Amino acid sequence: CRHGPPISSTSCSAGGCEVTTARTFAVVVPTLQQAYDPARLAPLAAAPECTEISVVSQHPLSEAQSGIETIVSTPVRRFTLPTKGTSKARNVGLDRSQADIVVFLDDDVVPHPD
């Protein structure tokens, strides 16, 4: 994610149109790795707009992990699915997100700092 102008959206109804500006984004990483290290997302976590990171493991031997880690000042939540399915993993992350924008990254992506 690059720093730049905020992303906006327009919604219209009978009463007129309203432009809203998205202020937060979340990162969801579906992974098949047993021990994915979310520290590789530190460049994104350093962005003030990044409010949450979710790692959704689909590894059959993953132990359900509870608690929340923190990278920079961004909370990292971990979820474990009992079965494989990238779409399922993305939906879990999306359903639990509170951000205006949700970004999905593959588990082999290392984001650039800017």
C-alpha positions as CSV (number, residue, x, y, z in Angstrom):
1,C,0.0,0.0,0.0
2,R,1.3,3.4,-0.9
3,H,0.8,6.6,1.0
4,G,-1.2,8.9,-1.1
5,P,-4.6,10.4,-1.4
6,P,-7.3,8.5,0.5
7,I,-9.5,6.2,-1.4
8,S,-13.0,7.4,-1.7
9,S,-16.3,5.9,-2.7
10,T,-19.6,7.4,-3.8
11,S,-23.0,6.1,-2.8
12,C,-26.2,7.5,-4.2
13,S,-29.8,7.3,-3.1
14,A,-33.0,9.2,-3.8
15,G,-31.8,12.0,-1.5
16,G,-28.6,12.6,-3.5
17,C,-25.0,11.3,-3.5
18,E,-22.5,11.1,-0.7
19,V,-18.8,10.7,-1.0
20,T,-17.1,8.8,1.9
21,T,-13.4,8.5,2.4
22,A,-12.0,5.1,3.6
23,R,-9.6,5.7,6.4
24,T,-8.4,2.2,7.4
25,F,-7.3,-1.0,5.8
26,A,-6.7,-4.5,6.9
27,V,-4.4,-7.2,5.6
28,V,-5.6,-10.8,5.4
29,V,-3.1,-13.6,4.6
30,P,-4.5,-17.1,3.9
31,T,-1.6,-19.5,4.4
32,L,-0.9,-23.3,4.2
33,Q,2.2,-22.8,6.3
34,Q,2.1,-24.2,9.8
35,A,4.0,-21.3,11.3
36,Y,3.6,-18.2,9.1
37,D,5.6,-15.2,10.5
38,P,3.5,-12.0,10.1
39,A,6.6,-9.9,10.9
40,R,7.3,-9.9,7.2
41,L,4.3,-7.5,7.0
42,A,6.0,-4.9,9.2
43,P,6.2,-2.4,6.3
44,L,2.4,-2.4,5.9
45,A,1.9,-2.4,9.7
46,A,3.9,0.8,9.9
47,A,1.3,2.6,7.8
48,P,-1.0,4.5,10.1
49,E,-4.0,3.4,8.0
50,C,-3.3,-0.3,8.6
51,T,-5.5,-1.1,11.6
52,E,-5.4,-4.9,11.6
53,I,-3.6,-8.0,10.2
54,S,-5.3,-11.4,10.1
55,V,-3.4,-14.7,9.4
56,V,-5.7,-17.5,8.5
57,S,-3.9,-20.9,8.6
58,Q,-5.2,-23.9,6.7
59,H,-2.4,-26.2,7.7
60,P,-3.9,-29.5,9.1
61,L,-1.3,-29.6,11.9
62,S,-1.7,-26.0,13.0
63,E,-2.7,-25.6,16.6
64,A,-5.5,-23.1,17.1
65,Q,-3.7,-20.0,18.4
66,S,-5.4,-17.4,20.5
67,G,-4.4,-14.0,21.7
68,I,-3.2,-11.1,19.7
69,E,0.3,-10.3,18.7
70,T,1.4,-6.7,17.7
71,I,3.7,-5.6,14.9
72,V,4.6,-2.0,15.1
73,S,1.3,-0.8,16.5
74,T,-1.0,-3.1,14.5
75,P,-2.7,-6.0,16.1
76,V,-2.2,-9.4,14.4
77,R,-5.0,-12.0,14.8
78,R,-4.6,-15.7,13.9
79,F,-7.3,-18.0,12.9
80,T,-7.1,-21.7,12.1
81,L,-9.4,-23.5,9.6
82,P,-9.9,-27.3,9.9
83,T,-9.9,-27.7,6.1
84,K,-8.0,-26.2,3.2
85,G,-9.6,-23.6,1.0
86,T,-8.2,-20.2,0.1
87,S,-11.6,-18.8,-0.5
88,K,-12.8,-20.0,2.9
89,A,-9.7,-18.5,4.5
90,R,-10.2,-15.1,2.7
91,N,-13.9,-15.1,3.8
92,V,-12.9,-15.7,7.5
93,G,-10.5,-12.8,7.4
94,L,-13.1,-10.6,5.6
95,D,-15.9,-11.5,8.0
96,R,-13.8,-10.6,11.0
97,S,-12.4,-7.4,9.7
98,Q,-13.5,-4.0,11.0
99,A,-11.5,-2.0,8.3
100,D,-12.9,0.1,5.5
101,I,-10.7,-1.7,2.9
102,V,-9.4,-5.3,3.1
103,V,-6.3,-6.3,1.2
104,F,-5.6,-10.0,0.5
105,L,-1.9,-11.1,0.3
106,D,-0.4,-14.5,-0.6
107,D,1.8,-15.9,2.2
108,D,4.9,-15.6,0.0
109,V,4.6,-11.8,-0.5
110,V,7.0,-9.4,1.3
111,P,5.6,-5.9,0.8
112,H,7.9,-3.0,-0.1
113,P,8.3,-0.4,2.6
114,D,6.6,2.4,0.6
